[in-house]
């Protein structure tokens, strides 16, 4: 899970130009400047590219914080 979080932190850096180490499982939109609806789509695109996955609308709506992003990615990467 730590490797997954490191890649997610890197995606946040790419999408929002934030220091990766400042992104934790408890990080939410209020903690990241620019994580609004447009930023959410930019982040999703970055995550899709980084992990070679695609998100559906329901998954995008569930991505309310980093913990949920990691949960969804783990599910997709494990083929669940």
Backbone as a printed PyTorch tensor [residue, N CA C, xyz], in Angstrom:
tensor([[[  0.8280,  -1.1970,   0.0000],
         [  0.0000,   0.0000,   0.0000],
         [  0.8660,   1.2530,   0.0000]],

        [[  2.0410,   1.1640,   0.6120],
         [  2.9170,   2.3410,   0.6600],
         [  3.3670,   2.7560,  -0.7370]],

        [[  3.6990,   1.7700,  -1.6010],
         [  4.0900,   2.0970,  -2.9730],
         [  2.9450,   2.7800,  -3.7170]],

        [[  1.7280,   2.2990,  -3.4740],
         [  0.5490,   2.8830,  -4.1040],
         [  0.3820,   4.3330,  -3.6550]],

        [[  0.5180,   4.5800,  -2.3720],
         [  0.3900,   5.9440,  -1.8520],
         [  1.4670,   6.8570,  -2.4300]],

        [[  2.6760,   6.3560,  -2.5750],
         [  3.7620,   7.1620,  -3.1550],
         [  3.4130,   7.5730,  -4.5890]],

        [[  2.8430,   6.6520,  -5.3650],
         [  2.4480,   6.9870,  -6.7360],
         [  1.2900,   7.9770,  -6.7420]],

        [[  0.3670,   7.8320,  -5.7960],
         [ -0.7510,   8.7760,  -5.6890],
         [ -0.2140,  10.1590,  -5.3070]],

        [[  0.7260,  10.2030,  -4.3800],
         [  1.3400,  11.4770,  -3.9930],
         [  1.9990,  12.1320,  -5.2020]],

        [[  2.6570,  11.3370,  -6.0180],
         [  3.3000,  11.8570,  -7.2250],
         [  2.2520,  12.4150,  -8.1990]],

        [[  1.1230,  11.7380,  -8.3050],
         [  0.0440,  12.2120,  -9.1790],
         [ -0.4950,  13.5540,  -8.6730]],

        [[ -0.5970,  13.7100,  -7.3490],
         [ -1.0360,  14.9920,  -6.7890],
         [ -0.0150,  16.0830,  -7.1200]],

        [[  1.2530,  15.7360,  -7.0680],
         [  2.2840,  16.7100,  -7.4290],
         [  2.1110,  17.1300,  -8.8850]],

        [[  1.8980,  16.1500,  -9.7720],
         [  1.7370,  16.4490, -11.1930],
         [  0.4780,  17.2760, -11.4650]],

        [[ -0.6090,  16.9480, -10.7810],
         [ -1.8870,  17.6220, -11.0400],
         [ -1.9800,  18.9990, -10.3760]],

        [[ -1.3990,  19.1310,  -9.1630],
         [ -1.6080,  20.3530,  -8.3860],
         [ -0.3180,  21.0640,  -7.9910]],

        [[  0.8240,  20.5120,  -8.3630],
         [  2.1210,  21.0960,  -8.0210],
         [  2.2640,  21.2860,  -6.5030]],

        [[  1.8860,  20.2550,  -5.7500],
         [  2.0510,  20.2750,  -4.2970],
         [  3.1850,  19.3250,  -3.9160]],

        [[  3.7750,  19.5570,  -2.7700],
         [  4.8220,  18.6800,  -2.2670],
         [  4.2070,  17.3190,  -1.9710]],

        [[  4.7080,  16.2470,  -2.6000],
         [  4.1010,  14.9230,  -2.4210],
         [  3.9820,  14.4920,  -0.9630]],

        [[  4.9680,  14.8240,  -0.1440],
         [  4.9570,  14.3960,   1.2530],
         [  3.8390,  15.0450,   2.0640]],

        [[  3.2540,  16.1070,   1.5540],
         [  2.1480,  16.7560,   2.2550],
         [  0.8100,  16.0510,   2.0140]],

        [[  0.8040,  15.0910,   1.0920],
         [ -0.4120,  14.3580,   0.7710],
         [ -0.4350,  13.0660,   1.5920]],

        [[ -1.4660,  12.9230,   2.4350],
         [ -1.6180,  11.7250,   3.2620],
         [ -2.9710,  11.0900,   2.9740]],

        [[ -3.2320,   9.9600,   3.6020],
         [ -4.5230,   9.2950,   3.4110],
         [ -5.6870,  10.1730,   3.8550]],

        [[ -5.4320,  11.0770,   4.7660],
         [ -6.4930,  11.9430,   5.2880],
         [ -6.6710,  13.2320,   4.4870]],

        [[ -5.8700,  13.4360,   3.4480],
         [ -5.9530,  14.6470,   2.6380],
         [ -7.2490,  14.6610,   1.8300]],

        [[ -7.9160,  15.8150,   1.8600],
         [ -9.1470,  15.9990,   1.0950],
         [ -9.0740,  17.2680,   0.2760]],

        [[-10.1160,  17.5700,  -0.4740],
         [-10.1250,  18.7490,  -1.3410],
         [ -9.8440,  20.0620,  -0.6250]],

        [[-10.2590,  20.1830,   0.6270],
         [-10.0240,  21.4330,   1.3590],
         [ -8.5460,  21.6400,   1.6810]],

        [[ -7.7600,  20.5720,   1.5830],
         [ -6.3430,  20.6430,   1.9270],
         [ -5.4400,  20.9730,   0.7390]],

        [[ -5.9710,  20.8750,  -0.4690],
         [ -5.1610,  21.0430,  -1.6790],
         [ -5.7040,  22.2140,  -2.5010]],

        [[ -4.9060,  23.2820,  -2.6470],
         [ -5.3420,  24.3930,  -3.5130],
         [ -5.5700,  23.8900,  -4.9480]],

        [[ -6.7070,  24.2090,  -5.4910],
         [ -7.0060,  23.8100,  -6.8700],
         [ -7.7800,  22.5100,  -6.9850]],

        [[ -7.9950,  21.8010,  -5.8540],
         [ -8.7560,  20.5570,  -5.9310],
         [-10.2400,  20.8980,  -5.8820]],

        [[-10.7120,  21.4290,  -7.0030],
         [-12.1260,  21.7270,  -7.1860],
         [-12.6320,  20.7720,  -8.2660]],

        [[-13.7660,  21.0510,  -8.8570],
         [-14.3130,  20.1160,  -9.8450],
         [-13.4030,  19.9580, -11.0570]],

        [[-12.8290,  21.0430, -11.5300],
         [-11.9140,  20.9670, -12.6760],
         [-10.6170,  20.2800, -12.2600]],

        [[-10.1100,  20.6250, -11.0900],
         [ -8.9040,  19.9790, -10.5780],
         [ -9.1070,  18.4980, -10.3550]],

        [[-10.3120,  18.1170,  -9.9450],
         [-10.6270,  16.7040,  -9.7240],
         [-10.4880,  15.9250, -11.0290]],

        [[-10.9590,  16.5190, -12.1210],
         [-10.8280,  15.8590, -13.4220],
         [ -9.3650,  15.7740, -13.8570]],

        [[ -8.5990,  16.8180, -13.5860],
         [ -7.1670,  16.7860, -13.9080],
         [ -6.4750,  15.6990, -13.0920]],

        [[ -6.8260,  15.5940, -11.8220],
         [ -6.2460,  14.5530, -10.9720],
         [ -6.6370,  13.1710, -11.4820]],

        [[ -7.8970,  12.9850, -11.8180],
         [ -8.3610,  11.6920, -12.3260],
         [ -7.6150,  11.3000, -13.5950]],

        [[ -7.4230,  12.2490, -14.4820],
         [ -6.6840,  11.9860, -15.7190],
         [ -5.2470,  11.5830, -15.4170]],

        [[ -4.6290,  12.2800, -14.4780],
         [ -3.2580,  11.9540, -14.0830],
         [ -3.1920,  10.5590, -13.4650]],

        [[ -4.1520,  10.2410, -12.6030],
         [ -4.1850,   8.9110, -11.9880],
         [ -4.4130,   7.8210, -13.0300]],

        [[ -5.3030,   8.0670, -13.9710],
         [ -5.5520,   7.0860, -15.0340],
         [ -4.2910,   6.8290, -15.8330]],

        [[ -3.5630,   7.8740, -16.1460],
         [ -2.3180,   7.7360, -16.8970],
         [ -1.2510,   7.0190, -16.0760]],

        [[ -1.1220,   7.3900, -14.8160],
         [ -0.1030,   6.8180, -13.9460],
         [ -0.3240,   5.3240, -13.7230]],

        [[ -1.5750,   4.9270, -13.5160],
         [ -1.8850,   3.5420, -13.1450],
         [ -2.4530,   2.7220, -14.2960]],

        [[ -2.5970,   3.3070, -15.4730],
         [ -3.1420,   2.6200, -16.6470],
         [ -4.5080,   2.0030, -16.3280]],

        [[ -5.3890,   2.8240, -15.7590],
         [ -6.7530,   2.4060, -15.4370],
         [ -7.7170,   3.4590, -15.9800]],

        [[ -9.0030,   3.1270, -15.9400],
         [-10.0520,   4.0900, -16.2840],
         [-11.0540,   4.1130, -15.1400]],

        [[-11.5400,   5.2900, -14.8230],
         [-12.5340,   5.4430, -13.7680],
         [-13.8950,   5.6990, -14.3880]],

        [[-14.9300,   5.1100, -13.7820],
         [-16.2780,   5.4340, -14.2150],
         [-16.7990,   6.5910, -13.3490]],

        [[-17.9660,   7.0830, -13.6850],
         [-18.5110,   8.2550, -13.0080],
         [-18.6980,   7.9940, -11.5130]],

        [[-19.1860,   6.8150, -11.1570],
         [-19.3940,   6.4970,  -9.7430],
         [-18.0840,   6.5290,  -8.9690]],

        [[-17.0380,   5.9830,  -9.5680],
         [-15.7270,   5.9920,  -8.9040],
         [-15.2220,   7.4200,  -8.7320]],

        [[-15.3990,   8.2390,  -9.7470],
         [-14.9760,   9.6400,  -9.6440],
         [-15.7080,  10.3490,  -8.5170]],

        [[-16.9840,  10.0480,  -8.3490],
         [-17.7760,  10.6740,  -7.2920],
         [-17.3460,  10.1980,  -5.9020]],

        [[-16.8510,   8.9680,  -5.8110],
         [-16.4310,   8.4030,  -4.5290],
         [-15.0640,   8.9280,  -4.0760]],

        [[-14.3230,   9.5360,  -4.9720],
         [-12.9630,   9.9930,  -4.6610],
         [-13.0050,  11.2950,  -3.8650]],

        [[-13.4860,  11.1930,  -2.6220],
         [-13.6570,  12.3780,  -1.7920],
         [-12.4120,  12.7260,  -0.9930]],

        [[-11.4640,  11.8020,  -0.9170],
         [-10.2050,  12.0350,  -0.2070],
         [ -9.1850,  11.0090,  -0.6940]],

        [[ -7.9640,  11.1390,  -0.2350],
         [ -6.8970,  10.2620,  -0.7120],
         [ -7.1590,   8.8150,  -0.3030]],

        [[ -7.7100,   8.6070,   0.8890],
         [ -8.0020,   7.2410,   1.3460],
         [ -8.9390,   6.5330,   0.3600]],

        [[ -9.9720,   7.2410,  -0.1180],
         [-10.9100,   6.6470,  -1.0790],
         [-10.2340,   6.4190,  -2.4330]],

        [[ -9.3760,   7.3340,  -2.8350],
         [ -8.6440,   7.1630,  -4.0960],
         [ -7.8020,   5.9030,  -4.0300]],

        [[ -7.0870,   5.7120,  -2.9250],
         [ -6.2450,   4.5220,  -2.7600],
         [ -7.1100,   3.2640,  -2.7450]],

        [[ -8.2480,   3.3130,  -2.0610],
         [ -9.1410,   2.1460,  -2.0030],
         [ -9.6170,   1.7590,  -3.4030]],

        [[-10.0360,   2.7500,  -4.1720],
         [-10.5290,   2.4860,  -5.5260],
         [ -9.4150,   1.9470,  -6.4070]],

        [[ -8.2420,   2.5450,  -6.3020],
         [ -7.1120,   2.0640,  -7.1040],
         [ -6.7310,   0.6340,  -6.7230]],

        [[ -6.6960,   0.3370,  -5.4350],
         [ -6.3690,  -1.0260,  -5.0030],
         [ -7.3610,  -2.0190,  -5.5860]],

        [[ -8.6280,  -1.6670,  -5.5680],
         [ -9.6590,  -2.5340,  -6.1160],
         [ -9.4590,  -2.7600,  -7.6120]],

        [[ -9.1640,  -1.6940,  -8.3370],
         [ -8.9580,  -1.8030,  -9.7870],
         [ -7.6920,  -2.6000, -10.1130]],

        [[ -6.6360,  -2.3580,  -9.3770],
         [ -5.3640,  -3.0140,  -9.6710],
         [ -5.3650,  -4.4870,  -9.2640]],

        [[ -6.2060,  -4.8200,  -8.2980],
         [ -6.3190,  -6.2250,  -7.8800],
         [ -7.3830,  -6.9730,  -8.6700]],

        [[ -8.0150,  -6.2700,  -9.6100],
         [ -8.9940,  -6.9040, -10.4740],
         [-10.3020,  -7.2300,  -9.7890]],

        [[-10.5750,  -6.5730,  -8.6750],
         [-11.8170,  -6.8720,  -7.9320],
         [-12.9970,  -6.1680,  -8.5640]]])
